[in-house]
Amino acid sequence: MAIAPHLATAGIDSILRQRLEHEPLTALKRSVVGVVDAASAFEIRGWAVDLCDKSIPVMVEFYADNLFIGSVSCGEPRRDVLDVVGGDGKYGFIFKISTAHRASFAGGRTLIAIDSVSRAPIGTSTVVYSDAAQHWDAIVATRDELSQLRRALERIEARLPEMGRLASIPIKAYDEYWERFYRPSLDVLREQRVRSGRLTYQPLISVVVPTWNSNTRLLDQAISSVQTQTYDRWEVVVTDDASNSDEVRLLQRRYLEEPRIRWIEATAREGIAANTNRGIAVARGDYIAFLDHDDELAPDALYHIAVSLQDRLYGLLYSDEDRIEENEFGRCVHHTPFFKPGFDPDLLLALNYICHLVVLRRDVVAAIGGLRTGFEGAQDHDFLLRAVAHLSASDILHLPRVLYHWRVTPGSVSRTPAAAEDIQKNIVAAVEDQLQRLHLTAKVESHNDPVGSARQFATRVRWRLPPVAPNISIIVATRDRLDLLRPCLDSVLDSVLFYPGECEIVVADNDSADHATRSYFASLSGRPQFRLICFRGPFNWSAINNAAAREARGEVLIFLNNDTVVLTKDWCVELVANALRQDVGAVGARLLYADGTIQHAGVVLGVEGVAGHESVGETPEQGGYFGRSQLLRSAAAVTGACLATRRALFQELDGGFDDLNLKVAFNDVDYCMRVRKAGYRVVYNPFAVLYHLESKSRGREFSEAQQMRHRQEAAFFRKRWSDNEILDPYYNLHFERFARPFERLRPPPDISELSRL
């Protein structure tokens, strides 16, 4: 039985492309691909998957010539197919041919497998005999085709990014995405209402709506968005800050018959914080949610909140959000979705990324005392900072679903320069207060970027070194390429003058043979900071750096590629100060290509099967998705091209990098995975900036042996870490994994079981 041609000609990408060319995106419902791996008169084995909906097993029908001989549902685990197309991997089938039909194959019959729904063929037809000798012929043929199979798999692997693009929707087409996946059907809403009534725990959720001279049409829509919730144990508290509008009073009268909607009126205007606190004070709910007077809740917002509270009464829950705006035709358009990361204390110090929808347990709000005056424009940020300081990270839940629609109006985006400056000052004050509250050795200032522009309403937190700065070891692995190594070490030697502690530079030389390189080493031997360690044998990035780490004397290790050049003189201070934080285990830098575009701004897990860098090729000015490349934040992993970690922790985690199974690729990601598994966070620091001429010193991996090793290391990484462990907590589940990070969207995740993970 020929295997390689079937995989090669399955045409996974071409099938989707052809269908997309002839059918509109919304009409594309099914695209089945598959292969018959082996066929005899006894059984048929293979796999099939619907690329448009991998969750539903394909039913395969079998015909011998024109005779129907049976069918089977795909459900056997196929790791090889999982590595290519993703999903749960249960795409295999094994069909046993009945004794009655087996005899009919004596003279040979043409076997055909088809998808029972689309009637599309699966693989190609083949002639099957009941003669056992046929199997020996197949074995001989298969041996000759093993090399072809390898090349076919390589071609399929190379097509995965394009497959992901074809099967996903660009984030720029979010309005179409929302219409397709988020506009609720009556059946879904009806089912949610039924399920709401069956929930074991049915908390009362108070929705506090502060108002002041509001646009009554938009306020009415905001209130209506609560009335239409599929979870009905709610109340609305509209708290008015002494509006002088008759229209607001008329709107109030319209809701007099609805006991779940209450209006609280102030006699004098006191500001947003005091006005919101009035609503909190009279709220009766077990949980308190907040809704701005011109925004809207998704109809299933409170339903998903209630469902998430069945197994644990979280202290704070927050969701994704988008923005709504009426176009010139009066149609409400959804745009600028913010698909948020999981809880990240550093990102919350940098900016209020939690924002909307936020729901807090009543006792949490009472404990922190509501909103505070004196932080106008930043009162929500201050409120959330104090709330998370009161809670453990495990008591905070992010729901990756768009449950809140933030309306864009002229008033929501227009501010005078003076007003914007006041808000920025209040944000800095709120973060400074948080740092003092938590006794953190850091100072905060308005955001600034050493290689880009400042981000409005964001901050930069500078973590301080202890009074006696620790000794550090900068480890540089190298082999020849003096043209790269010299600028690297020159920039490092210049920059360590700005580090207040002792610093050693450990160069781990992997069999350099070039005379100029060896002469350069000799010229550095007189420098007190410089040490040379020789490592013999084939290139093994992990083993070289592990050997150097064992010889290093520093309390903090900084692993640095030999093709980097320091740009910010305080890079060591930035990396080391963060690496010394008790809850941080590894720190990475922002790396730029020679042309100034980004090479590394953190690592995203799951991209193209294992991991990939984000913001690659973007300018620092672009800032990444909602400012991610410019902000100090948590990351799932960072590159080993510039990675700082405490030496004690490095030694504790199995002696550092895995030099047996991950000699060249994914060793840095694997180390970061072990750091997080041990209970520490990984931090991306954009304020430590270096050039990185990626992998120039050893070339790109084009040889067949290098590609084979890369695939083996990728396979080992996926074997070591489960699918749940490879889920990036800071990369929203809405984003397509087989595409550039943050550019394309997959269907919304099922969040019904998310709180149990």
N, C-alpha and C positions, 0 to 999 in steps of 0.2 A: 504494500500500500504506500503510495507516494505521499509524504507529509509536507515537505517544504513548499512545493508549488501551491498547495492549498492555502497555507498561511500567507504566502506571498501574494497570491491572487485574490485573497479575501477582500482586498480593497476597502478597508475600513474607512479611510478618509475619503476615497472617491465616491463611495455610496452616499455618504452624508452630503458631499459637495453637489453631486448630481441632483439629489432630491431638493436641496436648498435652492438650486438654480431654477427648478421647475415648479416649486411649491412655496407659498408664503410661509414665513417663520411660524405663524400661529397655526398653520395647517399641518405642520410636520408632527406626526404622531408616532410613527414606528419606523425603525431602521434596524433590521436584524442581520447580524453577521455570525458566521460560525464555520466549523470545520468538522468533517468526519475523520477522526484520527485513525481508526482501525475498523475493518468490517470483515466478517466471516459469516458462514451459515449458522453460527452459534450466537454471536452477539455483535452489536454495533456500539462503538464508543466515539465520543466527540464532545463538542461544546457549541453553544449558541447563546447570544445575548442581544437584547434590544437596546441599542445605544441611546434611544430616546427615553427609555424608562427601565433602568437596570433592576428596579425593585420587583418587577413582575416576571416570573420564570417563563421562558419560551416553551411552548408545547411543540414538539417535533413529531411529524408523521413520517412513516416509512412505507415505501412502495417498492415491490419487486416487479420490474417492468411496469405494468399498469395495475398490479394487484396490491391492495392495501393490506399490510401485514401487521400494523399496530402503531402505537404512539407512546411517547414518554415525555414527562415534564423535566426540564433541566433543573437540577438541584444538587449535583455533585460538586464538591469543592474543586476548583481549578486555580491554584496559586499562579500558574504561568499566565493565565488569562487575566487574573486580578491585577498582576503587575502591569499589564498593558492598558486595560480599560477601567480599572478601579471598581467601585461598588463592593458588594459582599463576597464576590468571587465564586458564588454557587451557580456556575454556568454549565457544568459538565452533565453529560447524560450517558447512561449505559442501558442499552435496550437488548433484552434477551429474546431471541427468535424462538417461537414455539416449535415443538417437535413436528406438528402438522405442516408447518410452512418450511421446515428445514429440508425435507426431502425434495422440495421443488427446485432447490438450487443445484441439483446434481449436474444438470447440463449447463449451468451458468445463467444467471439472471442479472439484469441491470438494476442496481440498488440506487434509489433516489430518496433523499431526506429533504423535507420542506417545512417551513414555518406554517403552523396550522391557521394562523390569522391572516397574514399577508399572502400566503401561498408562495412565498419566495423560496428558491432553492437554498439549501444550506450546504456549502461546499460544492463539489462536483460529483456527478454520478460515477459509479464504479461497478465493474462486473465482478460478481461474487460466485464462487464455486463451493460446493460442499467437500471437494477434494482437499484433504489435509495438506497435500504438498504445496498448495497455494501459499500457506503461511511461511514455509521455508523460503520461497521465492521473495515474499515480502520482506523477510528479514535481510536477505542479501541486498535488495534494492534500498532498504532503509539505511544500511551502513554507508552506501555510496552517497546518500543524500544528507548526512548529518551536517556536513559543512554548509550545504545549501540552506538547511534549516537555521543555522546560526546566522547566516547573512540575512535571511528573511526576517528573523526576529529583530535584527539590528535595524532593518528598514522600517519595521513597524514601530520600534521604539523611537526612531527619529521622527515619525509622523505624529507622535502623541501630542506635542504642543498644538499642532494644527488641528488635530481632532478635537481638542478641548475648545479651541476657538470656534470651530464649526458648531459644536453642540452647546455653546453657551451664548449669552447675550452681552454685548458691550455695556459697561456701566453708563456710557453716554446715552444709551437708549433706555434709561431707567423708566421713563414714563410708559413705554410699551411693556417693559418688564412688569411694572406695577399692575397694568391692565390685565396682563396674562396670568400673573401669579397671586396678586394681592387683592384685586377687586373681588369681594366675597360673593359667593353664590348663595341663593336663598336656602338651598339644601344644607350647606355647611353651617350657616347661621342657625338654622332650625335644629340641627344636630347638637350644636354647642349649647343651645338653650336647654335641651333635654339633659345633656351631660352635666350642666351646671346644677340642675336640681338634684343630681345623684351624688354630688361631691360630699365626702364625709365632713370636711371642714369648710364651712361657708362663712368666711369673715365678712363683716361689714366694712366696705371701703369708702372712706370719705374723700370726695374730690373737692379740693379747695380751689376756688377761682377768684383771685383778686381782680377788682375792676376799678377804673376811674375814668369817667367820661368816655366810656368805651363806645366803639362802633356797634350799635345794637344789632345790626344784621349779622355781624361776625360773632358777637357774644351769643346770640340766639343759636347760631350754628354750633358754637362750642358746647353749649348746654345740651343741644339736641344730640350731639355725638355721645354724650353720657347716657341720655335717655334710651338710645338704641343699642346699648350694650347687651351682649348675649348672656352676660352674668348680671343678675338683677338685684343683688344685695349691695346696693350703693346708696349714697346720698351725695347731693351737691350742696356745697356751702359757698354761695356767692357773697363775697365780702367787699362792700363798696366804700371807697375812701372819699366820702363826701362829694360825690359827683353833683354838678349843677345842671345835669341834663334831664329834661322831661322825658326824653325817649327812653332812658334807662328805667325810669319809674313806670312808664307804660309797659315796658317789657316785663318788669317785675310782676305787674298785675296779671299778665297772661299766665304766669306759673303759680298763681295762688292756689289752684286746685290740686297741685302736685305736692303731697306732703314730704316727699323725699328731696325737694329743692327748697332750701332756705336762704333768705337774704339777710345779711347783717349790714347795717348802715352806720357809718361814723358821722359824728356831728361836726368834726373838723378834720381836714386832711393831715395825715401823719406820715405818709410815705409808704413805699411798697413793703418794707419789712414789718412795720407795725400793722399794716392792713392785713397781710398774710397771717400774722400771729393771731389776729382777732378770729379769723376763720379756723385756725388750728384749735383755739381755745374752746370753741363751741362744737367742734367735730366730735361725733359719737363713735366713729369707726374704730375697728381693731387696727386698721391700716389707713394711712393718709397718703393720698396722691395729690399731685399739683398739676393744674391746667391753666395756662395763660388764657386771657380773656378772648383772644382772637385765634387760638389754635384749636385743633380737633384731636380726639382720640380715635384710633381705629376701632371698629365695632366689636372686635374680639379682645381688646386690650385688657379689660378687667377679668375676662375669662381666663386668659393665659396667666395673669397674676395669681388668681385663685387656684388654678390647677398646680402651679409651681409651689404652692404652700401646703400641699397635702402631706408631704413627708417631713418637711422642716419649715419652721416659722422663721424665715429669713428676716434679718433686721433691715435690709435695704435691697431693693430690686430695681434694676434699670433696664431699659430696652433700647433698641435701635430707633432711629427716627429719619424722617425725610422732610422736605419743604414743599409747601403747596402755594400755588400762585395762580391767579386768573389770567389767562392770556387775552389777546385782543378780541377773541370771539366769545369771551365770557366763560370759557371752559376751565375747570380746575385742573391744573397740570402738576404732576408730582415730579420733583427733581432733587438733585443734591442729596442723595441718601447718605446717611452716616451709619455705616455698618461698623459697630464699635468693637474694641477688644474686650477681653475679660478684665476683671478688676486689676488695675495697675496703679499702685500708690504713687509712683514717680510721675506717671503721666497726669495724674490728678493734681500734683503740685505744679506741673507745667501749664495746664489749662483745664477748664471745666469740661472734660470730655463726656461726663455722665449726663449732664444736662436734662434731657427729656427722654422718655417718661421716667420719673423717679417715684417710687412708692416706699414709704418707711413704716415700720412697726410703730404703733402709738407710743410705747414706752421709750423708744429711742428718741423720738421727737421731744418727749417730756424731759428726758435726761439731759439733752443738750440745750434745752431752753428755746427752741424755735429759732427764727431768724433774728439777726442782730442789726440794729441801726448803726449807721456810721460806715457801712460798706456798700453804699448805694451803687448799683450797677454790677457789684460783685457779691451781693448778698446770697445768691444761690450757691456760688462757689464756696464761700465761707461756710454756709450751712452744711454742704456736703463734706467739706474737709473735717468739720467737727463731728459729723455723723460717722465717718469711717474711722476716726480716731477712737470712737466709742465701741467699735465693732472689730471682730476678728475677720480676716479675709474670707474665711469659710462661711461667714454669716452674710456675705454679699453675693448676690446672684445677678448675672447678666443674662438677659433673654435675647438671643439673636433673632429678633423679629421686629419689623417696623410696626410699632404700636402707637406712634405719636406723629402727628403732622404739624410741623411748625410753619405758620403762615408768614409769607413774605409780604410786608406792607411797607409803604414809605417810612413810617415811624420806626419799623423794626431794623432798618438798615442805615438810616440817616442820623448822624450825630455830629455836633460841632466838634472841632478839634479840642476845644477846652473840655467838653463833656467826655470825649474819648480819653483824654489825659487823666481826668479824675477817676474814671473807671479803672484805667491801668494802675494808678496809684493804689486804689482800693484792693485790686487783685493782689498786688505785691504785699500789701499789709495783711491780707487774709492768709497768704502763704507763710509770711514771716511769723504770724501768730501760731500757725500750725507747727512750724519748726520748733518754736519755743515750747509749745504745749507738749510735744513729744520728746523734748530734750535732745534734739538732733543737732549735731555739730555742723551746721551749714548756714549759709546766708543766701538771701534771694534778691534778685534785681529784675527789672524789666527785661524781657527777652532780647537778646542780641545774638548775632551769628557771625563768627569770625571769618566766614567765607561767603556769607549771603546777607540777606536783609532781615531785619527784625520782624518778628511775627506779632501782630497786634493781639492784645488781651492774653498774652502768654508770658511765662516767666522763665528765668534761668536760675537754677539752684546750684550754687557752688559749694560742694562738700569740702570740709576742711580736713587737713592732715592733723594728726595728733601733735602736741607740743614738740615731741621728739619724733621727727619723721623716720619711718622705717627704712632700713636698707633695702634696696631693690636690685634685681638682676634682670637685665635686658638680654634675652637670648636670641641670637641671630644664626640660623642654620644657613650654610652656603656651600657652593661648589663652584670655584672659578668665578667667571663673570665679574671681573673687577670693575667693569664699566657700570654695573649696577651696585655692587657692594660699596665702593668708595663713597658715592654720594649718600648712600644710606647711612653709613657709619659717621661721615662728616656731619650730617644733619643731627644725628643722635648725640654726638660728642658736643656739638654747640648747644643743644637744647638741655642737656642734663645740668648745665650750669645754673638753670633756673629751678632745679629741684633741690630743696633744702637739706635732704638727707644724703647718705652715701649711696653711690650707684656703681655697679660693675656692669661691664658689657662683655658677655660671654659669647664668643663666636665659635660655633660648632662646625668645624670644617669636615666636609664629606669628600675626602680624597681629591682636593684641588691639585691639579697637575700643572697649571699655568705658572710660568716663572714669575710673571709680573704680580700675580696674586700672592705667591709665597713671599716675594720681596715686600709686598705691602704689609703682610702679617708681621714680618720682621721689623718694619719701621714702626709698628704700633706697640711692639713688645715693651718699650720703655714707659708707656703710659700706665699709671697706676690703676686706671679703671678697666683696662683691657686684659682679657684672658682668652687664650686659644685652647680649644679642646678638639682633639682629632677623633673622627668617627670613620672607621673603615667599613667598606662593603657597599652593596647596592643601595640606591636611594630609598630611604624609609623615613619619611618626615616624622612620623610618630617616634620611632626609635632614636633618631638624632636629637630631637627635643627632649625626650625623656632622659637621655644620657646627660645632656647639658643641665637639666633641672636637678639631677642628682648631685652634680658638682657645684651648683649655684649656692651662694651664701645669703642671698636676699630673702627677706620676709615675704616680699611680693615678687612674683615672676611676671615678666612681660615678654611674651613670645612675639617675635617680629620677623617678618619675611625680609629677605635681603634685597628685594626690589621695591622697598618703600623709602619715602623721603618725608621727614617731619615738616609740617607746615605751621603748626601752632606750638610755640615755645613751651607752653605750660601743659603739654599733652601728658607728661608723666604725672604731674600733680592731679590732673583730671582723672586719669585711669586709676592711680593708686588710692586716692581718697575714696573713690567709689568701691574699689576692691576691698577696702578695710571695713566697709559697713557690715554689720553683723548678719543681715539677712541677704547679702549679696555674695555670690560665689564666683562670678566671672563678669568681666567688663570688656566691651569691644568699642572700637573707634569708628569714626566716619572716614572712609577711604575714597579717594578720587583718582580717576584716570589722569593721564598726563594732560588731557584737554580740559580738565576741570570738571568733567561730569562725574556722577557718583558711580563708584564700583561696589561699595558696600555701605548699607545703612541698616544693618541688622539682617538676620536670616529668618526666612519663613519656612516652617516645616510643611511637608506634604507637597510642595511644589514639584511637579514632574516626578512624583514618586518618592522623593526623599526630602530635598531641601533646596532652596535657592535664595539669592540675595534680592532684597527689595530696592526699588528706586534706581535700578541700574540704568545708566545712560541719561538720567535726569540731571538738570542743573541744580545746585544748591538753592537757587532762588525759587524753584518750583515748590520746594518744601515737602514733597511726597503727599501721600493721602492724608488729608486733614493735618498737615504739618509734621507727620511722623519722622521724616528724615532730619528735622531741625530740633527735635525735642528729646530731652533726656527721658528715657522710658525703659520699661521692661521689654525683653525680647525672648523668644524661645531659644535662640542660639545666636552666636556671633562668630565671625570668621577667625581662624587661628592666625591669619596674616598679621593681626595685631590684637592680642588677647592678654588681659591681665587677670591674675588669680593669686590667691594666697598660697604660698608654698606648702604649708601644712595641709591645706585642703587638697591640693594637687596630689600630694603623696597619699593622703587618706583614701582618695577615690581610685583605688587599684593602681596607684603609681603613675597616674597621668593618662596620657593618650594610649589607645589600644594599638600597640606596635606589632601584634600578631595578625589581626584580622582587618585592620584599617590602616594600612601602611602609608597611604597617600591621600585618599579621599575620605571625607565624612568623619575624620577623626576629631576635628574640632566640634562638629555638631554632636557627635556621640559624647564628647566630654561635657558639653553643655547640658545634654539630656541627663547625664549622671549628676551634674550639679543640681539641677532642678529636682530630680528624684530624691536627692538627699535633703531637700527642704529649703534650698537657697534659690534666689532669683538670679537671672542673667540680665545685665543692663547694657543698653546701647547708649553710648555717650557721644553726641554729635559735636561736642566742643573740643574733643581730641581729634585733630584732622591731620591726615597724612596722604601723600600720593602713594598709589599702589599700581605698579605696572604688572598686572596679574600674570603670574606663572611664567614670566619671561625667562627666568633663570633655568627652567627645566623644559621649556617648550610646551605647546599644547598637546593634548593626548590624542594623537592621530594614528599612531601605530596600532596594529591589530592586537598586539600583546597588551598595550596600555589600555585600549578600550575593553578588552576582556577583563583585566584587573579592575577597572572602574565598575563594570557591571557586577563582578563578584563582590566587591565591597559594598555596592548599593544593595545587593541581595542580602548580604550579611546584616547590614544595618536594619533592613526591613524585618529580617528574622529575629533580630535581638529585641526590637521595639515593637510592641503591639500597635494595632491600628489606633486604639484610643490614646496611646502614649504619643503617637506621631501627630495627633490632632494639636495644632498650634493654638494655645489659649489666647493668643493676641492677634490671630488672623481669623476674621469672622467667617462662619460657615456658609455665608452667601457667596463667597468668592470661589471662582473656578480654580482648581488646583493645577490643571494642565494649561496654564496661560500665564502671562506676566502678572505678578501680584497686583491686586487691586484694580485690574482692568476689565475683567469679565465676570459675569454672574451666573451661578447655577441656580436651580429652583430653590426656594426657601427651605431651610431645614425643618424637620419635625422636632419641635421643642417639647413635646409632651413628656419625654423621659429625661430631658436635659438635667433637671435638678437632681436626678439620682446618680449622675455620673461622678 
